[in-house]
Amino acid sequence: MGQHHWVWKESVVPRLSGKACAVKYDYSKKRVISEPLELTQEFRYFDFNSPWETLNR
């Protein structure tokens, strides 16, 4: 059976604690590394409802 090699791209993964971390594969250590990530902008909630949908008829 052939060997499968997965390549992990660097990505941002939200943790259950609400903090984000960068996940990447370190080829020299041959393992997946997770590092804390500081986001410079606070999370914003966007309401995508149209203003016309909220008007009462």
C-alpha positions in Angstrom: 0.0 0.0 0.0 1.3 3.5 -0.9 2.2 6.2 1.5 0.1 9.3 1.7 1.7 12.6 2.5 -0.6 15.4 3.8 0.6 18.9 3.4 -0.9 21.3 6.0 -1.2 24.9 4.9 -1.0 27.6 7.5 -4.5 28.4 8.6 -6.3 30.1 11.5 -8.2 27.8 13.8 -10.6 29.2 16.4 -10.2 27.5 19.7 -13.0 26.7 22.2 -11.6 29.5 24.4 -12.3 32.0 21.7 -8.7 32.7 20.9 -7.3 32.0 17.5 -4.1 30.0 16.7 -2.0 29.5 13.6 -1.6 25.8 12.6 1.2 24.7 10.3 3.4 21.7 9.5 7.0 22.0 10.5 9.1 19.9 8.0 12.2 20.0 10.2 10.4 18.7 13.3 8.0 16.6 11.2 4.9 17.5 13.1 2.0 19.9 13.2 2.7 23.1 15.2 0.0 25.4 16.7 1.0 28.9 17.7 -1.1 31.6 19.4 -2.2 34.3 17.0 -2.9 37.9 18.0 -5.7 39.5 16.0 -5.3 43.2 15.7 -9.0 43.8 15.0 -11.8 42.7 17.4 -14.4 40.3 16.1 -17.4 42.2 14.5 -20.8 40.8 14.1 -22.3 41.6 10.7 -26.1 41.6 10.2 -26.7 40.8 6.5 -30.4 41.6 6.5 -31.5 44.1 4.0 -32.9 47.4 5.5 -35.9 46.9 3.2 -36.7 43.5 4.9 -37.0 45.1 8.3 -39.6 47.7 7.2 -43.2 47.0 8.3 -45.7 47.0 5.5 
